[in-house]
Amino acid sequence: MVVPPTFSDLGKVAKDVFNKGFSIGSNKLTVKTKTSSGISLSPSFELKNDNLVAAFETSGSPAPGFTLKEKWCSGNVTKTNVIVEDKLAKGLKLDLEVVVNSGTGKKTAVAKTAYKTDGFNGTFDANLDLAGPTLLATAVSEYSGVQGGAKVGFDTEKSKLTENTLALGYSNNDLTFVGFIKDLSVFEGMVHHKVCPDTEVAAVLSYNKGNNACAFNFGTKYTLDKDTSLRMKVDCGGNTTLSCTHKVKPWLEATFSNSLNAKTMSGVNHGISLEANL
């Protein structure tokens, strides 16, 4: 028996083909480093639409099983996480997340619980709103590569479901497939195939019963060598994005991306992302 992924990670290998390694419409610099005492520091800067957004994230473990995380962004918003893992029970993780907006004075808090064991992975989150918390629960089970899961959201203030999603999939060494039914109106399927050690392909098909809209996306990743990889994704509207990621130095990775509409040969956009691991 193995521990299945969380509900949000179902189909992750397919999602990564579309979401990782692209930097469109922004130029970003991320630096990651860790002190000798184990404290992680990560400042980042992103220039998007002529606006510069800066963030600083730090995390550390004051004692085994305890983790503290702090993130600040230039919008004067801070997020603090206090995490306790494998202390009360093996596989149990407790996370208290507090977000404070100093500009508006707004404060929010979410209590997150996760439990994983052989064949099961579940989460339960509750925002600590005095008017009535919103609850979000997920569960995933796996047997012989077959994965099944569910996600349910409930607003206690309005006494109604906010979302419900069912998932069924299969995963082995080189093939992953998962299908989702969201609110009984949106149907989505993802497939990922590792053709060979250097080549991956993925596809996503979705259908919305409410407006009869259908969408299809195709993506691929090709690893040229240990330092360079190429990515491409295209949707049914002809929007095509190409990306190249190269490890300039063992501690520096650069990503260059360009996108355009292949039907009209217009809408050219680009982006550069640099990530330094010191």
Long-range contacts (C-beta under 8 A, 24 or more apart in sequence): 1-118, 1-119, 1-143, 2-118, 2-119, 2-142, 3-116, 3-117, 3-118, 3-119, 3-120, 3-121, 4-119, 4-120, 4-121, 4-140, 4-141, 4-142, 4-147, 4-149, 5-121, 5-140, 5-147, 6-114, 6-116, 6-121, 6-123, 6-138, 6-140, 7-121, 7-123, 7-138, 7-139, 7-140, 7-149, 7-150, 7-151, 7-165, 7-167, 8-138, 10-140, 10-147, 10-149, 10-167, 10-169, 10-178, 10-180, 11-169, 11-176, 11-178, 11-190, 11-192, 13-176, 13-192, 13-200, 13-202, 14-176, 14-178, 14-190, 14-191, 14-192, 14-202, 14-203, 14-204, 15-190, 17-192, 17-200, 17-201, 17-202, 17-219, 17-220, 17-221, 17-231, 17-233, 18-202, 18-204, 18-217, 18-219, 18-233, 21-221, 21-229, 21-231, 21-243, 21-245, 21-255, 22-231, 22-233, 22-241, 22-243, 22-255, 22-257, 22-271, 23-243, 23-255, 23-256, 23-257, 23-271, 23-272, 23-273, 24-241, 24-257, 24-259, 24-269, 24-270, 24-271, 25-49, 25-269, 25-271, 26-271, 26-273, 27-271, 27-272, 27-273, 28-271, 28-272, 28-273, 28-274, 29-273, 29-274, 29-275, 29-276, 30-273, 30-274, 30-275, 30-276, 31-275, 31-276, 31-278, 32-275, 32-276, 32-277, 32-278, 33-277, 33-278, 75-101, 75-103, 76-101, 76-102, 76-103, 77-101, 77-102, 77-103, 78-102, 89-115, 90-117, 91-115, 91-116, 91-117, 119-143, 129-157, 131-157, 132-156, 132-157, 132-158, 134-162, 140-167, 145-170, 145-171, 145-172, 146-170, 147-171, 147-178, 184-209, 185-209, 185-210, 186-210, 197-223, 198-222, 198-223, 198-224, 199-223, 234-262, 237-261, 237-263, 238-262, 238-263, 238-264, 239-267, 251-276, 251-277, 251-278, 252-276, 252-277, 253-277
